[in-house]
Amino acid sequence: MTGRKTHPTLRLLSVLILCWAGTVNQEIHACAADQARQATFFSSRNTHRLVVMAHKDDGSVDAEMTRLKNWMDTNATGINIILERLDIDQPGIEWELDYAVPSAPPNPPVTVLVGEDKVAHRKFLIDVWESWPGDQDLEILATSPVREAIKRNVVTKWGVLLFAPGTGPEAGETEPEIQKTLQTWATKAPPGLTLIRLDRTAPEERILTSFIGLPAEGPDWVGLIFAKGKIMVPPLEGGAITEANLDQMIDGLMQPCTCMRRPESLGVDIPLNWESRFDDMFVSLDGPEDTVQLAEQARQEELDAIMQGSDRSPLLFAALSALGLMALIILSVTGFAVIRRRRRDTRVSASDDPR
């Protein structure tokens, strides 16, 4: 049986509609989550870069790149870090903008770990190694006791309060506020959160302390980590660590994720080797009743705004852009087909003319 051939324009239109529908479906999935914690867990993470900087003709780099790639493929398959090689002799490199260093390294090769902060739209330097990281460096890059504890807790709790006691005479004075906050939220929104302490001078935690910008000395510091290792920005320091400020930060996990308040705007993902087994351990949690009602109200308000045409969310913009692009392509293809058919008809008429 011979099927009817589909016009190329219709085939193109079908492909475009499917692509557009898939994109919009992802947007709607993120916006339809009950609260920010769950939406963030199922969204993509920030990707950081391990960059080997060297001259193009440096023959020693190939073997090291192979070693680093094999290590990542074997020991860090779930880490949100990619491996790159940079030819430092090529022109037009934006060193500060793209690699968070002032210029090309004076004594290459050098390997740098560059972080990406999509909230502040910047790159930042996490760590540097002369030539390339050794085996012990790679072990510290992949994991640490604190980061392992974070993974175990974020899947079953609302999040983790990461606490680094200060070093001055007022060190640790804010801990009673933190403990009181933990007790409040354990009752208000079970199962609450977990407190994890961070030694700001521990060598095995240097990737984490450098990533969050925690100096060896300073006041008490606390950050909220949730989902797959996203740290909410900004963290709290010193006198800013109050029960009211902690409540406001934690409450953000239970607020609705909307197209105007997207998961990636809540913070930055720490370097974390996330194994798929933790996905199976993830537990969906319900916030306090008043928070659930606020979430429903916010979603309804956003839907009303879209229906009224006053909303300028990324979802609406993407939809309109896709439809406009499809219309332009369809008109172009259709116009070309019409012109081609007229030319063909003209040639046929001329060949049938007995003169």
HUWOSUL-V511589 format. One record per pair of residues at least 4 apart in sequence whose ideal C-beta (glycine too) atoms are under 7 Angstrom apart, sorted by the first residue. I is the first residue (numbers start at 1). J is the second residue. If there is no record, write none. Layout:
i=I j=J
i=I j=J
This chain:
i=6 j=10
i=6 j=11
i=8 j=12
i=9 j=13
i=9 j=330
i=9 j=333
i=9 j=334
i=9 j=337
i=10 j=14
i=11 j=15
i=12 j=16
i=12 j=329
i=12 j=333
i=13 j=17
i=13 j=326
i=13 j=330
i=14 j=18
i=15 j=19
i=16 j=20
i=16 j=326
i=17 j=21
i=18 j=22
i=19 j=23
i=20 j=24
i=20 j=322
i=21 j=25
i=22 j=26
i=23 j=27
i=23 j=318
i=24 j=28
i=24 j=315
i=24 j=318
i=24 j=319
i=25 j=29
i=26 j=30
i=27 j=31
i=27 j=259
i=27 j=315
i=27 j=318
i=28 j=32
i=30 j=39
i=30 j=43
i=30 j=257
i=30 j=262
i=30 j=263
i=31 j=257
i=31 j=258
i=31 j=259
i=31 j=315
i=33 j=38
i=33 j=39
i=33 j=257
i=34 j=38
i=34 j=295
i=35 j=253
i=35 j=254
i=35 j=255
i=35 j=256
i=35 j=257
i=35 j=287
i=35 j=295
i=36 j=40
i=36 j=252
i=36 j=253
i=36 j=255
i=36 j=257
i=36 j=263
i=36 j=266
i=37 j=41
i=37 j=158
i=37 j=159
i=37 j=226
i=37 j=227
i=37 j=253
i=37 j=285
i=38 j=42
i=38 j=284
i=39 j=43
i=39 j=257
i=39 j=263
i=40 j=226
i=40 j=227
i=40 j=230
i=40 j=263
i=40 j=266
i=41 j=227
i=41 j=228
i=41 j=282
i=43 j=263
i=43 j=264
i=45 j=80
i=45 j=228
i=45 j=269
i=46 j=80
i=46 j=116
i=46 j=118
i=46 j=268
i=46 j=269
i=47 j=80
i=47 j=82
i=47 j=116
i=48 j=80
i=48 j=81
i=48 j=113
i=48 j=114
i=48 j=115
i=48 j=116
i=48 j=271
i=49 j=81
i=49 j=82
i=49 j=84
i=49 j=114
i=50 j=81
i=50 j=83
i=50 j=111
i=50 j=113
i=51 j=84
i=51 j=86
i=51 j=99
i=51 j=111
i=51 j=112
i=51 j=114
i=52 j=61
i=52 j=64
i=52 j=65
i=52 j=85
i=52 j=86
i=52 j=109
i=52 j=111
i=52 j=132
i=53 j=86
i=53 j=88
i=53 j=105
i=53 j=108
i=53 j=109
i=53 j=110
i=53 j=112
i=54 j=58
i=54 j=61
i=54 j=88
i=54 j=108
i=54 j=109
i=55 j=88
i=55 j=89
i=55 j=108
i=56 j=87
i=56 j=89
i=58 j=109
i=60 j=64
i=61 j=65
i=61 j=85
i=61 j=109
i=62 j=66
i=63 j=67
i=64 j=68
i=64 j=132
i=65 j=69
i=65 j=85
i=66 j=70
i=67 j=71
i=68 j=72
i=68 j=83
i=68 j=132
i=69 j=73
i=69 j=83
i=70 j=74
i=71 j=75
i=71 j=138
i=72 j=76
i=72 j=83
i=73 j=77
i=75 j=142
i=76 j=142
i=76 j=273
i=78 j=273
i=78 j=274
i=78 j=275
i=78 j=276
i=79 j=142
i=79 j=271
i=79 j=272
i=79 j=273
i=80 j=269
i=80 j=271
i=80 j=272
i=81 j=271
i=88 j=104
i=88 j=105
i=88 j=108
i=94 j=98
i=95 j=99
i=95 j=101
i=95 j=102
i=95 j=103
i=95 j=104
i=96 j=100
i=96 j=102
i=97 j=123
i=98 j=123
i=99 j=112
i=99 j=114
i=99 j=123
i=100 j=114
i=100 j=123
i=100 j=124
i=100 j=125
i=101 j=112
i=101 j=125
i=105 j=110
i=109 j=131
i=109 j=132
i=110 j=128
i=110 j=130
i=111 j=129
i=111 j=131
i=111 j=132
i=111 j=133
i=112 j=125
i=112 j=128
i=113 j=126
i=113 j=127
i=114 j=123
i=114 j=125
i=114 j=126
i=115 j=123
i=115 j=124
i=115 j=126
i=115 j=211
i=116 j=123
i=117 j=122
i=117 j=124
i=117 j=268
i=118 j=264
i=119 j=233
i=119 j=265
i=119 j=267
i=119 j=268
i=126 j=207
i=126 j=210
i=126 j=211
i=127 j=207
i=127 j=210
i=129 j=133
i=129 j=137
i=133 j=137
i=133 j=138
i=133 j=141
i=135 j=139
i=136 j=140
i=137 j=141
i=138 j=142
i=140 j=144
i=140 j=204
i=140 j=206
i=140 j=207
i=141 j=207
i=142 j=273
i=143 j=147
i=143 j=148
i=143 j=273
i=144 j=148
i=144 j=204
i=144 j=205
i=144 j=207
i=144 j=208
i=145 j=149
i=145 j=204
i=146 j=150
i=146 j=196
i=146 j=198
i=146 j=205
i=146 j=208
i=147 j=151
i=147 j=208
i=147 j=272
i=148 j=152
i=149 j=153
i=149 j=196
i=150 j=154
i=150 j=160
i=150 j=196
i=150 j=225
i=150 j=229
i=151 j=272
i=151 j=274
i=151 j=278
i=153 j=157
i=153 j=160
i=153 j=194
i=154 j=159
i=154 j=160
i=154 j=225
i=154 j=226
i=154 j=227
i=155 j=278
i=155 j=281
i=155 j=282
i=155 j=283
i=156 j=191
i=156 j=281
i=156 j=283
i=157 j=191
i=157 j=192
i=157 j=193
i=157 j=194
i=158 j=189
i=158 j=192
i=158 j=193
i=158 j=226
i=158 j=250
i=158 j=253
i=158 j=285
i=159 j=193
i=159 j=224
i=159 j=225
i=159 j=226
i=159 j=253
i=160 j=193
i=160 j=194
i=160 j=196
i=160 j=225
i=161 j=178
i=161 j=182
i=161 j=193
i=161 j=195
i=161 j=222
i=161 j=224
i=162 j=196
i=162 j=198
i=162 j=222
i=162 j=223
i=162 j=225
i=163 j=178
i=163 j=195
i=163 j=197
i=163 j=198
i=163 j=222
i=164 j=198
i=164 j=200
i=164 j=214
i=164 j=221
i=165 j=171
i=165 j=172
i=165 j=220
i=166 j=170
i=166 j=171
i=166 j=172
i=166 j=218
i=166 j=219
i=166 j=220
i=167 j=171
i=167 j=217
i=167 j=218
i=168 j=219
i=170 j=219
i=171 j=220
i=172 j=220
i=173 j=220
i=174 j=178
i=174 j=220
i=174 j=241
i=175 j=179
i=176 j=180
i=177 j=181
i=177 j=241
i=177 j=242
i=177 j=243
i=177 j=246
i=178 j=182
i=178 j=195
i=178 j=222
i=178 j=241
i=178 j=246
i=179 j=183
i=180 j=184
i=180 j=243
i=181 j=185
i=181 j=243
i=181 j=246
i=181 j=247
i=182 j=186
i=182 j=192
i=182 j=193
i=182 j=195
i=183 j=187
i=184 j=188
i=185 j=189
i=185 j=192
i=185 j=193
i=185 j=250
i=186 j=190
i=186 j=191
i=186 j=192
i=188 j=288
i=189 j=254
i=189 j=287
i=189 j=288
i=193 j=250
i=198 j=205
i=199 j=205
i=200 j=209
i=200 j=214
i=200 j=216
i=201 j=216
i=205 j=209
i=206 j=210
i=207 j=211
i=207 j=271
i=208 j=212
i=208 j=270
i=209 j=214
i=211 j=270
i=211 j=271
i=212 j=223
i=212 j=231
i=212 j=235
i=214 j=221
i=219 j=237
i=219 j=238
i=220 j=237
i=220 j=238
i=220 j=241
i=221 j=235
i=221 j=237
i=222 j=235
i=222 j=236
i=222 j=241
i=223 j=231
i=223 j=232
i=223 j=235
i=224 j=231
i=224 j=232
i=224 j=249
i=224 j=250
i=225 j=229
i=225 j=230
i=225 j=231
i=226 j=230
i=226 j=253
i=228 j=269
i=228 j=272
i=228 j=274
i=229 j=269
i=229 j=270
i=229 j=272
i=230 j=266
i=230 j=267
i=230 j=268
i=230 j=269
i=231 j=267
i=231 j=268
i=231 j=270
i=232 j=249
i=232 j=252
i=232 j=266
i=232 j=267
i=233 j=267
i=233 j=268
i=236 j=240
i=236 j=241
i=236 j=245
i=237 j=241
i=240 j=245
i=241 j=245
i=241 j=246
i=242 j=246
i=243 j=247
i=244 j=248
i=245 j=249
i=246 j=250
i=247 j=251
i=251 j=255
i=252 j=266
i=254 j=287
i=254 j=291
i=255 j=291
i=255 j=295
i=256 j=295
i=256 j=298
i=256 j=299
i=257 j=261
i=257 j=262
i=257 j=263
i=258 j=298
i=258 j=299
i=258 j=302
i=259 j=302
i=259 j=313
i=259 j=314
i=259 j=315
i=260 j=302
i=260 j=313
i=261 j=265
i=274 j=278
i=277 j=281
i=286 j=292
i=287 j=291
i=287 j=292
i=289 j=293
i=290 j=294
i=291 j=295
i=292 j=296
i=293 j=297
i=294 j=298
i=295 j=299
i=296 j=300
i=297 j=301
i=298 j=302
i=299 j=303
i=300 j=304
i=301 j=305
i=302 j=306
i=302 j=311
i=303 j=307
i=304 j=308
i=305 j=310
i=305 j=311
i=306 j=311
i=306 j=316
i=311 j=316
i=312 j=316
i=312 j=317
i=313 j=317
i=314 j=318
i=315 j=319
i=316 j=320
i=317 j=321
i=318 j=322
i=319 j=323
i=320 j=324
i=321 j=325
i=322 j=326
i=323 j=327
i=324 j=328
i=325 j=329
i=326 j=330
i=327 j=331
i=328 j=332
i=329 j=333
i=330 j=334
i=331 j=335
i=332 j=336
i=333 j=337
i=334 j=338
i=335 j=339
i=336 j=340
i=337 j=341
i=338 j=342
i=339 j=343
i=340 j=344
i=341 j=345
i=342 j=346
i=343 j=347
i=344 j=348
i=345 j=349
i=346 j=350
i=347 j=351
i=348 j=352
i=349 j=353
